[in-house]
Amino acid sequence: MPAKPAPIKKSPAKAAAAKEEKPAEPAPEAPPAEAAPAEAPPAEAPPAEAAPAEAAPAEAAPAEAAPAEGEAAPAAEPAADEPTSAPLNLTVEDVNGTSVTLKWKEPETIGDSGLDGYTVEYCKAGAADWVVANAELTVATSLVVEGLTAGDALNMRVVAVNPGGRSEPAVLAEAVPVHDIERPKVRLPRSLRTRYVRRVGAQINLVIPFLGKPKPEVSWLKDGEPLDTKKVGIRNSDRDSILFIRTSEREDSGIYEITVKVDSFVDKACLTLQIVDLPGPPASVKLVDTWGFNAALEWTPPKDSGNTEITGYNVQKADKKTGEWFTVLDHYHRLNATISDLIMGNSYNFRVFSVNKVGVSEKAVTTKEVATIQKTGIIYVPTEYQEHDFSEAPKFTAALNDRAATVGYTTKLLCSVRGCPKPKIEWLKNQMVIGDDPKYRQLSNLGVCSLEIRKPCSFDGGVYTCRAKNDNGVATVSCKLEVKQVIIPEK
C-alpha cells in the first residue's frame, strides 16, 4: 500500500487539467467510475495524505480507474503475444581455433508482436548445460561466437525471442568441432573447364588439385551416381584427386562431379568427359536420277555418329570397267549431291563414307543401282522461255519529307522511284514546272531523285513536287519547304 500514493498525488492535477480543458467531460468518464469499487481498497490509503487532495476525492476515482483498465488489458494480451516460429536454415559460416560463425534466416512466422532479436546458445557434445553466447539479443541473422576452446565439439542452436517468449530452437544437425580449418576449394584446371574429348582406347589421367585443412573428404559422382571403381580408379591425397581410366570406352563419357568436404564446408566442381570414335557408314544411299553426263545421289545420316557430330561425307565413284574408286566430293556437308562430268558409254557405281572429328568411317554404303551414260539419243533441246514483261508504272519507294532550311544555306530534297521503262522526272514548285532554272540542280541516278536548291532565300519556300511518268502511268510525291531567316540578337 505505501507504493501507491505517488500516482494518487498526480491524479488531482490531471483532473484539474481535464476540468480546465474540457469542463463537460465528466459524463464520458462515468464508465471508469463504475470500476472504482474494484479499486476501493487502494482508495482508502490516501487519508494520510488527503490534505493536498482537498475536494478532489470524487475525481481521483477516474485516475485510479485508468490502472483498473490497464490491469484488465494484460489479462487478454498473453493470448495475442505468441512466440515466433523457429529460425530457418541455421548453418556454420566459418570456424577457427577460438570462434564459430553462425548464419540463419528469419522465422517463417513472426506475428503482430514483432521480433525482439535472437539468442545463440551452445553446449559441449554430451553435456546438457547450454551457455548463452550473446549477453544481449541480436537483431542480425549472423553471430560470431568467440572465446571457445580449441578441440571442443559444440552443439549450437539459435532461438528467436519476442514479447510472447522464446521460439522453438533451430539446432545444428551435428556438433561443430572447434579448430583451425581452411575452407575447401576445388581448383579445376583450365583444360577441364570445357568438354574434355578423347578417342576410344586412350588412357585418361586427370589430376584435380584442391585446398582445405584438415585433410578434406573427397567423393566422386558420374551423372549423379556413384563411380564404378572397377572401371574408374580414384586416388586422393591431401592436395589433389586423380581420376584414372586405363582404356577408355564410350560408356565412360558423362559428367563427373568432385565434392571436397571439410567439416560442414563443401565445394564442388564438374567436368565433362567425351569419349569419341570413328562413325559408322551412312544408313542408306540411292541413285535418284541419271541424265546427260550427270547422276543424282541421296543418302541418310549414319546410325552411329561415333559419339560426336558428323562433319561431312566423302563421295566416291568407280567405273565398272576398271573397278577403281576415285573421290569426287570430300567433306561434303549435304545429304544429296549431283555427280557431273561422267564419260559417255560408261557405267558407274557410287559409295559414301561418313566423316567426324576423329576421321572417316571404316566402311561405306554403295548404291545398288548402276548409273549408265548413254552413247546415243542424247539430244539437247533447249527449254523455251517466255519473255517476262517487266513494264511497270512509276512508283515512289521513298517519299519526300517536309524540311526547314536556312536562308543562304544550300539544301537538298531527296526521294526514290522505280518503274519500267525508266520514268522521266520533273520537279515542280507550287505546281509550276521548275525547268532549267540555274538556281536548282536536278539529278536522277539509279532511281534516286534529288533537287538541290542553291542558297535559298525566303521566297524559295513552298510546296515542291517530284513527278515521274512513263508509258505506263504517272506518280507524284510532294513536300513542304520552309526557309527561315537567321536572326542575330543585338548586343
VOGU-3710 file (C-alpha; in Angstrom, 3 decimals, decimal comma):
1> mpakpapikk> 0,000/0,000/0,000  2,739/2,643/0,593  3,829/2,310/-3,061  0,559/3,719/-4,490  0,334/7,285/-3,035  2,588/8,632/-5,811  0,068/8,024/-8,609  -2,786/9,309/-6,386  -0,984/12,640/-5,924  -0,822/13,122/-9,668
11> spakaaaake> -4,495/12,438/-10,186  -5,787/15,813/-8,775  -3,534/17,734/-11,160  -4,676/15,629/-14,071  -8,282/16,061/-13,012  -7,821/19,830/-12,703  -6,250/19,996/-16,172  -9,129/17,967/-17,515  -11,620/20,427/-15,988  -9,864/23,445/-17,470
21> ekpaepapea> -9,592/21,989/-20,995  -12,861/20,083/-21,173  -15,299/21,052/-18,437  -18,023/18,890/-19,918  -16,046/15,576/-19,847  -17,263/14,123/-16,542  -20,001/12,319/-18,444  -17,562/10,304/-20,666  -15,579/9,396/-17,543  -18,583/7,911/-15,863
31> ppaeaapaea> -17,876/4,358/-17,098  -14,421/4,299/-15,491  -16,057/5,455/-12,248  -18,005/2,190/-12,214  -14,711/0,380/-11,909  -13,859/2,334/-8,738  -15,424/-0,297/-6,428  -12,857/-2,778/-7,766  -10,129/-0,421/-6,574  -11,878/0,504/-3,334
41> ppaeappaea> -9,168/-0,889/-1,056  -6,457/1,276/-2,663  -8,733/4,347/-2,339  -8,659/4,014/1,484  -4,908/4,599/1,596  -4,903/8,348/0,789  -6,463/9,660/4,050  -2,973/10,177/5,453  -2,247/12,495/2,551  -5,780/13,712/1,943
51> apaeaapaea> -4,918/17,339/2,725  -3,317/18,053/-0,651  -6,200/16,342/-2,408  -8,785/18,759/-0,875  -12,057/18,491/-2,729  -10,929/16,166/-5,481  -11,654/12,732/-3,986  -14,526/12,243/-6,407  -12,265/12,978/-9,327  -9,472/10,760/-8,001
61> apaeaapaeg> -11,581/7,732/-8,793  -11,222/8,158/-12,544  -7,455/8,486/-12,108  -7,419/5,170/-10,272  -9,838/3,706/-12,770  -7,249/4,024/-15,539  -4,939/1,459/-13,919  -8,007/-0,722/-13,499  -8,447/-0,696/-17,258  -4,679/-1,122/-17,766
71> eaapaaepaa> -4,684/-4,159/-15,464  -7,585/-5,733/-17,313  -5,850/-5,433/-20,713  -2,739/-7,505/-19,810  -5,025/-10,360/-18,886  -6,112/-10,565/-22,558  -2,685/-9,766/-24,148  -0,937/-13,098/-23,463  -3,349/-14,746/-25,886  -2,202/-12,335/-28,667
81> deptsaplnl> 1,556/-12,472/-27,904  2,761/-15,839/-29,124  6,348/-16,942/-29,740  7,596/-16,876/-33,314  8,406/-19,995/-35,263  11,961/-21,328/-35,174  14,698/-19,560/-37,202  15,429/-21,153/-40,583  18,500/-22,573/-42,330  20,979/-22,460/-39,456
91> tvedvngtsv> 24,459/-23,081/-40,919  28,097/-22,690/-39,954  29,679/-19,840/-41,929  33,227/-20,112/-40,569  35,279/-21,909/-37,902  38,707/-21,322/-36,422  40,561/-22,292/-33,238  38,661/-19,838/-30,986  35,369/-18,950/-32,679  32,451/-20,216/-34,742
101> tlkwkepeti> 30,427/-18,011/-37,093  26,752/-18,948/-37,449  24,263/-17,740/-40,018  20,498/-18,232/-40,244  17,305/-16,791/-41,747  14,287/-15,115/-40,141  11,471/-17,339/-38,847  8,716/-18,064/-41,281  6,070/-16,835/-38,818  6,828/-13,711/-36,734
111> gdsgldgytv> 3,367/-12,453/-35,730  1,933/-8,999/-34,978  4,013/-8,549/-31,820  7,227/-8,358/-33,856  10,647/-9,804/-33,128  12,936/-8,576/-30,334  16,023/-10,465/-31,511  17,896/-13,743/-31,354  19,924/-15,522/-28,719  22,631/-18,044/-29,557
121> eyckagaadw> 23,404/-20,899/-27,197  25,939/-23,720/-27,188  26,988/-26,671/-25,078  29,655/-29,317/-25,300  28,758/-32,539/-27,030  27,343/-34,957/-24,465  26,561/-32,196/-21,937  23,128/-30,745/-21,118  24,064/-27,246/-19,880  23,507/-24,615/-22,573
131> vvanaeltva> 25,596/-21,449/-22,444  24,281/-18,155/-23,849  26,789/-16,761/-26,354  25,401/-13,201/-26,615  24,596/-11,264/-23,445  22,125/-9,050/-25,314  19,705/-10,052/-28,036  20,993/-9,540/-31,575  18,771/-8,419/-34,440  21,281/-9,595/-37,063
141> tslvveglta> 20,933/-13,027/-38,654  24,541/-13,981/-38,014  26,830/-14,072/-34,973  30,461/-14,832/-34,222  30,684/-16,965/-31,071  34,097/-16,136/-29,620  36,199/-17,303/-26,698  35,877/-21,007/-27,451  38,395/-23,711/-26,605  40,196/-25,458/-29,449
151> gdalnmrvva> 39,417/-29,158/-29,635  35,875/-28,900/-28,224  32,901/-30,233/-30,139  29,904/-27,964/-29,577  26,197/-28,354/-30,172  24,796/-24,960/-31,180  21,319/-23,518/-31,520  19,525/-20,223/-32,178  16,289/-19,059/-30,529  14,074/-16,164/-31,675
161> vnpggrsepa> 12,625/-14,000/-28,872  9,567/-11,706/-28,913  7,081/-10,435/-26,281  5,420/-13,853/-26,367  8,608/-15,602/-25,250  11,198/-17,903/-26,837  10,607/-19,780/-30,078  11,474/-23,371/-30,768  15,269/-23,560/-31,247  16,963/-24,099/-34,573
171> vlaeavpvhd> 19,670/-26,674/-33,816  22,635/-27,732/-35,921  22,361/-31,352/-37,003  25,948/-32,141/-35,985  28,333/-30,904/-33,320  30,834/-28,310/-34,565  34,498/-29,118/-33,819  36,405/-26,001/-32,814  39,737/-25,977/-34,635  41,588/-24,077/-37,314
181> ierpkvrlpr> 40,295/-25,041/-40,750  40,803/-23,924/-44,318  37,682/-23,910/-46,448  37,750/-26,457/-49,268  38,264/-25,092/-52,774  38,469/-27,165/-55,957  40,967/-25,676/-58,439  39,737/-27,185/-61,694  42,433/-26,892/-64,417  41,586/-24,629/-67,344
191> slrtryvrrv> 41,781/-27,539/-69,804  38,954/-29,304/-67,948  36,590/-26,346/-67,768  35,369/-27,179/-71,256  34,466/-30,543/-72,746  37,404/-32,982/-72,425  37,442/-35,118/-75,583  39,474/-38,307/-76,033  39,328/-41,192/-78,504  38,208/-44,713/-77,585
201> gaqinlvipf> 41,107/-46,683/-76,136  43,001/-43,627/-74,914  44,326/-43,527/-71,346  42,661/-40,923/-69,095  44,672/-39,434/-66,227  43,091/-36,281/-64,756  44,634/-34,511/-61,739  42,238/-32,221/-59,841  44,036/-30,077/-57,202  42,157/-28,625/-54,246
211> lgkpkpevsw> 42,686/-26,719/-50,967  41,426/-27,452/-47,462  42,571/-28,215/-43,928  42,404/-30,624/-42,213  42,515/-33,263/-44,953  39,254/-32,974/-46,874  36,879/-35,816/-47,622  36,733/-36,365/-51,383  33,914/-38,091/-53,258  33,083/-38,532/-56,951
221> lkdgepldtk> 29,840/-38,925/-58,892  29,225/-39,765/-62,557  25,954/-38,440/-63,990  24,666/-38,136/-60,413  25,510/-41,736/-59,461  28,494/-43,149/-57,515  31,501/-44,118/-59,634  32,086/-47,723/-60,624  35,532/-48,267/-59,112  36,034/-51,339/-61,328
231> kvgirnsdrd> 36,204/-49,101/-64,415  37,424/-45,785/-62,984  40,263/-45,503/-60,495  40,383/-42,696/-57,892  43,429/-41,784/-55,804  43,183/-39,000/-53,215  45,880/-37,093/-51,357  45,959/-34,006/-49,146  46,279/-31,725/-52,194  44,633/-33,402/-55,171
241> silfirtser> 42,459/-36,190/-56,502  43,387/-38,263/-59,564  40,785/-39,852/-61,850  42,359/-42,680/-63,858  40,965/-44,822/-66,700  43,390/-47,303/-68,287  41,487/-47,914/-71,523  38,633/-45,553/-72,148  35,368/-46,660/-73,673  32,414/-44,727/-74,978
251> edsgiyeitv> 30,442/-45,703/-71,855  32,918/-43,643/-69,822  31,505/-40,446/-71,352  29,493/-38,306/-68,949  29,559/-35,553/-66,342  31,920/-36,231/-63,441  31,417/-34,270/-60,227  34,040/-33,990/-57,473  32,959/-32,975/-53,964  35,507/-31,792/-51,378
261> kvdsfvdkac> 34,269/-31,528/-47,770  35,870/-30,161/-44,607  33,515/-30,397/-41,627  30,319/-28,693/-42,837  32,032/-26,767/-45,662  31,685/-28,196/-49,155  32,950/-27,247/-52,611  32,097/-28,961/-55,894  33,275/-28,910/-59,486  32,112/-30,680/-62,646
271> ltlqivdlpg> 33,950/-31,802/-65,754  32,541/-33,315/-68,940  34,357/-36,282/-70,434  33,542/-37,282/-74,007  34,993/-40,482/-75,492  34,627/-40,458/-79,285  35,196/-42,983/-82,058  35,009/-43,297/-85,834  31,463/-43,014/-87,192  29,524/-45,742/-88,902
281> ppasvklvdt> 28,653/-45,571/-92,616  25,532/-43,748/-93,846  22,366/-45,727/-93,235  21,477/-45,888/-96,951  22,283/-44,402/-100,363  20,364/-44,475/-103,640  20,718/-43,322/-107,222  17,882/-40,852/-107,774  18,300/-39,943/-111,442  20,675/-40,070/-114,413
291> wgfnaalewt> 20,655/-37,580/-117,297  23,227/-36,408/-119,792  26,620/-36,729/-118,149  25,201/-36,408/-114,604  23,936/-38,647/-111,800  21,992/-37,561/-108,710  22,529/-39,296/-105,335  20,786/-39,163/-101,937  21,781/-40,773/-98,616  20,808/-40,758/-94,950
301> ppkdsgntei> 22,975/-39,999/-91,847  24,701/-42,883/-90,058  23,055/-44,592/-87,126  26,320/-44,400/-85,169  27,905/-40,928/-85,187  30,878/-42,022/-83,032  29,567/-40,025/-80,039  30,348/-36,734/-81,804  28,859/-34,683/-84,600  29,206/-35,668/-88,270
311> tgynvqkadk> 31,371/-33,075/-90,028  30,813/-34,257/-93,626  30,730/-37,071/-96,173  33,167/-38,405/-98,791  31,596/-39,488/-102,099  33,443/-41,778/-104,495  32,727/-43,193/-107,969  34,002/-46,292/-109,767  33,845/-47,159/-113,475  32,638/-50,735/-113,864
321> ktgewftvld> 35,319/-51,364/-116,487  38,239/-50,695/-114,129  36,599/-51,013/-110,699  38,881/-48,323/-109,275  37,397/-45,835/-106,821  38,008/-42,092/-107,088  36,913/-39,422/-104,634  34,641/-36,844/-106,297  33,416/-34,980/-103,165  35,482/-34,531/-99,980
331> hyhrlnatis> 33,965/-33,385/-96,655  30,670/-32,690/-98,374  28,054/-31,416/-95,910  24,724/-32,136/-97,621  22,729/-35,375/-97,842  22,367/-35,192/-101,631  24,751/-34,474/-104,491  24,995/-34,331/-108,277  27,999/-36,070/-109,820  28,949/-34,467/-113,155
341> dlimgnsynf> 31,487/-34,956/-115,957  30,759/-38,651/-116,354  32,013/-40,361/-119,544  29,569/-41,281/-122,296  29,037/-45,018/-122,643  30,428/-45,897/-119,186  28,549/-47,294/-116,168  29,286/-46,142/-112,618  28,817/-47,248/-109,040  28,906/-44,773/-106,139
351> rvfsvnkvgv> 29,659/-45,087/-102,438  29,587/-42,666/-99,469  31,717/-42,518/-96,273  30,838/-40,639/-93,042  33,337/-38,213/-91,513  33,596/-36,808/-87,963  36,369/-35,101/-85,990  38,040/-38,498/-85,382  38,230/-39,466/-89,048  36,499/-41,319/-91,897
361> sekavttkev> 34,254/-44,281/-91,277  35,892/-47,660/-91,893  33,061/-48,830/-94,135  30,962/-47,157/-96,820  27,500/-47,717/-98,225  27,306/-48,413/-102,002  24,481/-47,781/-104,458  22,595/-50,861/-105,660  21,723/-49,218/-108,978  24,262/-48,539/-111,725
371> atiqktgiiy> 24,376/-45,180/-113,494  24,823/-45,754/-117,237  25,686/-42,835/-119,511  24,079/-43,493/-122,900  26,084/-43,059/-126,110  23,238/-42,272/-128,461  19,979/-40,435/-128,265  21,466/-37,568/-126,407  19,853/-34,578/-127,999  19,810/-31,378/-126,109
381> vpteyqehdf> 16,583/-29,497/-126,574  16,872/-26,058/-125,030  13,938/-25,016/-122,921  11,816/-22,287/-124,369  11,226/-19,434/-122,000  8,585/-16,804/-122,426  9,952/-13,337/-122,177  8,844/-11,717/-118,980  7,102/-8,385/-119,174  8,957/-6,117/-116,792
391> seapkftaal> 6,961/-2,987/-117,638  5,749/-1,151/-114,557  4,163/2,201/-113,853  6,259/4,633/-111,809  6,084/4,128/-108,064  7,870/6,125/-105,375  9,654/3,852/-102,915  10,843/6,744/-100,699  8,710/9,878/-100,333  9,782/13,488/-99,873
401> ndraatvgyt> 9,883/14,754/-96,293  8,918/18,243/-95,137  12,027/20,270/-94,456  13,153/23,557/-92,969  16,156/25,375/-94,445  18,122/28,484/-93,509  18,473/31,492/-95,781  21,738/31,351/-97,701  22,466/27,659/-96,952  22,080/25,190/-99,813
411> tkllcsvrgc> 19,552/22,424/-99,144  18,577/19,249/-100,965  15,311/17,291/-101,397  15,559/13,509/-101,927  13,184/10,729/-102,993  13,399/7,429/-104,910  11,246/5,954/-107,648  11,068/2,794/-109,708  9,377/1,919/-112,985  9,938/0,301/-116,368
421> pkpkiewlkn> 10,723/1,788/-118,752  12,795/4,335/-116,862  10,434/7,156/-115,881  11,025/10,791/-116,784  11,494/13,019/-113,733  10,109/16,565/-113,397  10,284/18,891/-110,407  7,568/21,474/-109,658  7,332/24,343/-107,218  3,835/25,324/-106,187
431> qmvigddpky> 2,541/23,298/-109,183  4,825/25,174/-111,608  7,489/23,241/-113,550  10,947/24,358/-112,459  12,597/23,548/-115,774  16,185/24,656/-116,330  16,315/27,344/-113,661  20,027/27,661/-112,741  19,084/28,161/-109,095  18,105/24,489/-108,993
441> rqlsnlgvcs> 20,156/21,387/-109,740  18,174/18,262/-110,695  19,732/14,792/-110,576  18,403/11,243/-111,121  20,657/8,228/-110,683  19,587/4,587/-110,299  16,123/5,644/-109,219  17,306/8,214/-106,619  15,988/11,696/-107,461  17,382/14,865/-105,884
451> leirkpcsfd> 16,671/18,572/-106,137  19,389/20,897/-104,869  18,296/24,482/-104,043  21,310/26,735/-104,048  21,466/29,439/-101,378  17,698/29,725/-100,915  16,014/32,921/-99,860  12,756/33,355/-98,034  10,878/33,373/-101,368  12,075/29,841/-102,179
461> ggvytcrakn> 9,813/28,303/-99,581  6,709/26,466/-100,729  5,425/23,067/-101,854  7,833/21,063/-104,028  6,612/18,125/-106,104  8,524/15,364/-107,870  6,631/13,866/-110,813  7,645/10,610/-112,524  5,962/9,408/-115,689  6,437/6,752/-118,345
471> dngvatvsck> 4,223/4,949/-120,844  2,501/3,020/-118,048  1,481/5,886/-115,785  2,349/8,889/-113,642  3,258/9,175/-109,942  3,889/12,242/-107,801  5,178/12,958/-104,318  5,302/16,328/-102,526  6,770/18,026/-99,505  6,772/21,455/-97,876
481> levkqviipe> 9,956/23,514/-97,635  10,214/26,355/-95,128  13,117/28,800/-95,454  13,929/30,612/-92,206  15,874/33,827/-91,681  18,627/33,681/-89,058  18,127/36,494/-86,550  21,290/37,589/-84,758  20,463/39,205/-81,400  21,815/42,688/-80,872
491> k> 24,444/43,037/-78,222
//
